Amino acid sequence: MKRSLFTSLLVSGTVLAVAGPAAAASPHFVRASATLSGANLVVSFKEAGLGDNQLINYLASADATATYVCVNRGGANPSAANKTTVNGPVSATGSFSSGKNGQVSASLTLSPPSEGSFSCPNGQSLRLARVSYSDVAVDDTTNGESRDISGTYSTGCLLPQVRNAC
């Protein structure tokens, strides 16, 4: 009887020891930041505690405001009616492997919202004049982890050479 109890405890202990490392995974963001690259916002992050060789899905998101203008051949935005400002959510997704160290370091790039149905008259070209991003976040959609990135990221005028653009 003692031998059977000892064997049961030994087997139970072995199961717990084997299950221990798998249960030790604790996903968490180590860092997350955002920087402007031209009109785009690059969201960079590092997440650890993922377990080895796991495919992790990410979503970077923000609220964005973009101003589009029409530029004539003379290099000017001829009138205030030839501008539009659009607002909306923007996002980018990606899947990355945690590798053998259980970590992901990656970046996702957000682009300005589309100009929608706004168009320019013949002889004028549509140009992005400025963009701003706020409420930036990165989410690990596989494990339900999220990190907000504080701040507002604004380009300023992207067309300083165009009269009346900004």
C-alpha positions in Angstrom: 0.0 0.0 0.0 2.8 2.4 0.8 4.5 1.7 -2.5 1.3 2.5 -4.4 0.8 5.8 -2.5 4.5 6.7 -3.1 4.0 5.8 -6.9 0.9 8.0 -7.0 2.6 11.0 -5.4 5.7 10.5 -7.6 3.5 10.5 -10.8 1.5 13.5 -9.6 4.7 15.4 -8.8 6.1 14.6 -12.3 2.9 15.9 -14.0 3.1 19.1 -12.0 6.8 19.6 -12.8 6.1 19.1 -16.5 3.1 21.3 -16.5 4.8 24.1 -14.5 6.8 25.8 -17.3 3.9 25.9 -19.7 1.7 27.5 -17.0 4.6 30.0 -16.3 3.9 31.9 -19.5 2.8 35.5 -18.6 2.5 37.7 -21.6 3.2 41.4 -20.9 4.5 44.4 -22.9 8.0 45.4 -21.9 7.8 48.6 -23.9 5.7 50.3 -26.6 6.4 53.6 -28.5 5.4 55.5 -31.6 7.3 57.7 -34.0 6.4 59.6 -37.1 8.0 58.5 -40.4 6.8 61.0 -43.0 3.0 60.9 -42.9 2.9 57.4 -41.3 3.0 56.4 -37.6 5.4 53.5 -36.7 4.3 51.7 -33.6 7.2 49.7 -32.1 6.9 47.2 -29.2 8.4 44.4 -27.2 6.4 41.8 -25.5 7.8 39.0 -23.3 6.5 36.0 -21.4 4.9 34.5 -24.5 6.3 31.0 -24.4 8.6 29.6 -27.0 7.8 29.5 -30.8 4.3 30.9 -30.5 2.6 32.8 -33.3 1.2 36.0 -31.8 -1.2 38.3 -33.6 -1.0 42.1 -33.0 -3.2 45.1 -33.8 -1.9 48.7 -33.7 -4.5 51.4 -33.8 -5.1 55.1 -33.4 -7.5 57.9 -34.1 -6.3 60.0 -37.0 -7.1 63.4 -38.6 -5.8 64.2 -42.1 -6.1 67.3 -44.2 -6.0 66.9 -48.0 -5.7 69.8 -50.4 -5.8 70.4 -54.1 -2.7 71.9 -55.6 -2.8 73.7 -59.0 0.0 73.9 -61.6 1.2 77.1 -60.0 2.0 75.3 -56.8 -0.8 76.8 -54.7 -4.0 75.6 -53.0 -6.2 78.1 -54.9 -9.1 78.3 -52.4 -10.4 77.2 -49.0 -13.0 75.0 -50.8 -10.2 72.9 -52.2 -9.4 71.3 -48.8 -11.0 68.6 -46.8 -10.3 67.2 -43.3 -11.1 63.6 -42.6 -11.2 61.8 -39.2 -11.3 58.2 -38.4 -9.7 55.2 -36.9 -6.7 53.6 -38.5 -5.0 50.3 -37.8 -2.4 47.8 -38.9 -2.1 44.1 -38.1 0.8 41.6 -38.1 1.7 38.1 -36.8 5.1 37.4 -35.4 6.8 34.4 -33.8 8.0 34.5 -30.3 11.1 32.4 -31.2 13.0 30.4 -28.7 13.2 33.2 -26.2 9.4 33.8 -25.8 9.6 37.4 -26.9 8.5 39.5 -29.8 10.1 42.8 -30.8 8.4 44.3 -33.9 6.8 47.4 -35.5 3.5 48.1 -37.3 2.9 51.1 -39.5 -0.3 53.1 -39.5 -1.2 55.2 -42.6 -3.4 58.4 -42.7 -7.1 57.9 -43.3 -8.2 58.1 -46.9 -9.5 61.3 -48.5 -12.8 59.5 -49.1 -14.8 60.9 -51.9 -13.0 64.2 -52.0 -11.5 64.9 -55.4 -9.8 67.8 -57.2 -10.9 69.6 -60.3 -9.1 69.0 -63.6 -5.6 70.5 -63.6 -5.1 70.1 -59.9 -3.6 67.2 -57.9 -4.6 65.8 -54.5 -2.0 66.1 -51.8 -1.9 65.3 -48.1 -1.1 68.5 -46.2 -1.0 67.3 -42.6 -1.9 64.4 -40.4 -2.3 63.8 -36.6 -2.5 60.6 -34.6 -3.9 60.2 -31.0 -5.2 57.4 -28.8 -2.5 55.1 -30.0 -2.5 51.5 -28.7 -1.0 48.1 -29.5 -2.9 44.9 -28.7 -1.7 41.3 -28.5 -5.0 39.8 -29.8 -3.8 36.3 -29.2 -3.4 36.7 -25.4 -5.6 39.7 -24.7 -2.8 42.0 -23.7 -2.9 45.7 -24.5 -0.7 48.8 -24.1 -1.7 52.4 -24.6 0.9 54.8 -26.0 0.4 58.3 -24.7 0.7 61.5 -26.7 -0.4 63.1 -29.9 1.8 62.7 -33.0 1.4 65.5 -35.6 3.3 66.0 -38.8 2.9 69.8 -39.1 2.6 71.0 -42.6 3.8 68.4 -45.2 3.6 71.0 -48.0 5.5 74.1 -46.9 6.2 75.0 -50.5 2.5 75.1 -51.4 0.8 78.5 -50.8 -2.4 78.2 -48.6 -1.9 74.5 -48.1 -1.8 74.6 -44.3 
